[in-house]
Amino acid sequence: MQVLKEGRMCMARKHKERQKPVICPYCRRTAVLRSASYVYGKDTLNPNSYLYVCSGYPECDAYVGVHEKSMRPKGTLANSDLRNKRIQAHRALDALWKEGYMTRHSTYIWLQNRLNLRERDMHIGMFSEYLCGETIRECTEFVKLHQRLRKGGHNFETRKQNSA
């Protein structure tokens, strides 16, 4: 939209951040926005989905999904090992709210506190293999503890009463 200002033509625009180039953490090449079918072929679940794919693909097997509307990456580029670890971490975390231990929102706050992360860093798509492993461990321990308590295991109050 053009606006006349002090006798000159100016362009009025919304202030938008430019998308920074997505760099592969493995080979340092630039990633390219491509249709998901570039990687998945005919097995693509959503034909309208996109990925940032390392320009060294398939030698460098790093890619990440993008948000449909903004076309911004959902996390960092990940190789096969890290993608699988992120999937496992998501499954472990999702189990907590899907099995009714807490709400979905509470689950993310709980994990944020357990991992001592800032809210803005609490995205599994940004996690390293280490943080994925810690997520899986924390969630597994939480479920085991609550299963023991449901089966009549001892909790703090029971131990306090028994020691009195």
C-alpha positions as CSV (number, residue, x, y, z in Angstrom):
1,M,0.0,0.0,0.0
2,Q,1.5,3.4,-1.0
3,V,1.0,6.4,1.2
4,L,1.7,10.1,0.3
5,K,3.9,11.6,3.1
6,E,5.4,15.1,2.9
7,G,5.0,15.1,-0.9
8,R,6.9,11.8,-1.3
9,M,5.7,8.3,-2.1
10,C,6.5,5.9,0.7
11,M,5.7,2.2,1.1
12,A,3.7,1.4,4.2
13,R,4.4,-2.1,5.4
14,K,3.8,-4.3,8.4
15,H,7.0,-4.8,10.3
16,K,8.0,-8.4,9.7
17,E,11.1,-10.2,10.8
18,R,12.9,-11.8,7.9
19,Q,13.4,-15.6,8.1
20,K,17.0,-16.2,9.0
21,P,18.7,-18.8,6.8
22,V,18.3,-22.3,8.3
23,I,21.7,-23.9,8.6
24,C,22.4,-27.6,9.0
25,P,24.1,-28.2,12.4
26,Y,25.8,-31.3,10.9
27,C,27.4,-30.1,7.7
28,R,26.9,-26.3,7.9
29,R,25.1,-26.1,4.6
30,T,22.0,-24.0,4.1
31,A,18.6,-25.8,4.3
32,V,16.1,-25.4,1.5
33,L,12.3,-25.2,1.9
34,R,10.8,-28.2,0.0
35,S,7.6,-30.1,-0.3
36,A,7.5,-33.0,2.1
37,S,7.2,-35.4,-0.9
38,Y,10.9,-34.5,-1.7
39,V,11.8,-36.6,1.4
40,Y,8.8,-39.0,1.8
41,G,7.8,-39.5,-1.8
42,K,4.4,-41.1,-2.2
43,D,4.4,-41.9,1.5
44,T,3.8,-38.3,2.4
45,L,1.0,-38.1,4.9
46,N,0.0,-34.5,4.1
47,P,0.7,-33.5,0.5
48,N,0.5,-29.8,1.4
49,S,3.2,-30.1,4.1
50,Y,6.8,-28.7,3.8
51,L,10.2,-29.3,5.3
52,Y,13.4,-27.5,5.5
53,V,15.9,-30.0,4.1
54,C,19.7,-29.7,4.2
55,S,21.0,-28.9,0.7
56,G,23.3,-31.8,1.2
57,Y,20.4,-34.3,1.3
58,P,20.4,-37.3,0.9
59,E,24.1,-37.5,2.0
60,C,23.2,-35.3,4.9
61,D,19.9,-36.7,6.2
62,A,18.9,-33.6,8.2
63,Y,15.5,-32.0,7.9
64,V,12.7,-30.4,10.0
65,G,9.0,-29.8,9.5
66,V,7.5,-26.3,9.1
67,H,4.5,-24.6,10.5
68,E,1.8,-24.4,7.8
69,K,0.9,-20.8,8.0
70,S,4.2,-19.1,8.7
71,M,6.5,-21.6,7.0
72,R,8.9,-21.3,9.9
73,P,10.8,-24.3,11.1
74,K,9.2,-26.3,13.9
75,G,12.6,-26.8,15.5
76,T,16.2,-27.4,14.4
77,L,17.3,-29.7,11.6
78,A,17.7,-33.2,12.9
79,N,19.3,-36.4,11.5
80,S,17.6,-39.7,11.7
81,D,18.8,-40.5,15.2
82,L,17.7,-37.2,16.7
83,R,14.4,-37.3,14.9
84,N,13.7,-40.7,16.4
85,K,14.8,-39.5,19.8
86,R,12.4,-36.5,19.6
87,I,9.5,-38.8,18.6
88,Q,10.2,-41.0,21.6
89,A,10.4,-37.9,23.9
90,H,7.1,-36.7,22.5
91,R,5.5,-40.1,23.1
92,A,6.8,-40.2,26.7
93,L,5.6,-36.7,27.5
94,D,2.2,-37.1,25.7
95,A,1.6,-40.3,27.8
96,L,1.4,-38.2,31.0
97,W,-1.5,-36.1,29.9
98,K,-3.2,-38.8,27.7
99,E,-3.2,-41.2,30.7
100,G,-4.7,-38.5,32.9
101,Y,-1.8,-37.8,35.2
102,M,-2.1,-34.0,34.5
103,T,-3.4,-31.7,31.8
104,R,-1.4,-31.2,28.6
105,H,-0.4,-27.6,29.7
106,S,0.6,-28.8,33.2
107,T,2.7,-31.6,31.7
108,Y,4.8,-29.1,29.7
109,I,5.2,-26.9,32.8
110,W,6.2,-29.9,34.9
111,L,8.9,-30.9,32.4
112,Q,10.1,-27.4,32.0
113,N,10.7,-27.3,35.8
114,R,12.2,-30.8,35.9
115,L,14.7,-29.9,33.1
116,N,15.3,-26.4,34.5
117,L,14.4,-24.8,31.1
118,R,13.0,-21.4,30.2
119,E,9.6,-21.4,28.7
120,R,10.9,-20.3,25.3
121,D,13.3,-23.3,25.3
122,M,10.5,-25.8,26.1
123,H,10.0,-27.2,22.6
124,I,11.0,-30.8,21.9
125,G,11.7,-29.7,18.3
126,M,14.7,-27.8,19.7
127,F,15.9,-30.5,22.0
128,S,19.3,-32.3,21.7
129,E,19.6,-36.0,22.1
130,Y,20.6,-35.4,25.7
131,L,17.5,-33.4,26.5
132,C,15.3,-36.0,24.7
133,G,16.9,-38.7,26.8
134,E,16.3,-36.7,30.0
135,T,12.7,-36.1,28.9
136,I,12.1,-39.8,28.4
137,R,13.8,-40.6,31.8
138,E,11.8,-38.1,33.7
139,C,8.5,-39.2,32.2
140,T,9.3,-42.9,32.7
141,E,10.2,-42.3,36.4
142,F,7.0,-40.2,36.9
143,V,4.8,-43.0,35.5
144,K,6.6,-45.7,37.5
145,L,6.2,-43.7,40.7
146,H,2.5,-43.1,40.2
147,Q,1.9,-46.7,39.2
148,R,3.5,-47.9,42.5
149,L,1.4,-45.4,44.4
150,R,-1.8,-46.6,42.7
151,K,-1.0,-50.2,43.6
152,G,-0.7,-49.2,47.3
153,G,3.0,-48.3,47.4
154,H,4.3,-46.1,50.1
155,N,4.3,-42.4,49.8
156,F,5.7,-39.7,52.0
157,E,2.6,-39.5,54.3
158,T,2.6,-43.3,54.8
159,R,6.3,-43.4,55.6
160,K,5.8,-40.5,58.1
161,Q,2.9,-42.3,59.8
162,N,4.8,-45.6,60.0
163,S,7.9,-44.0,61.5
164,A,5.8,-42.3,64.3
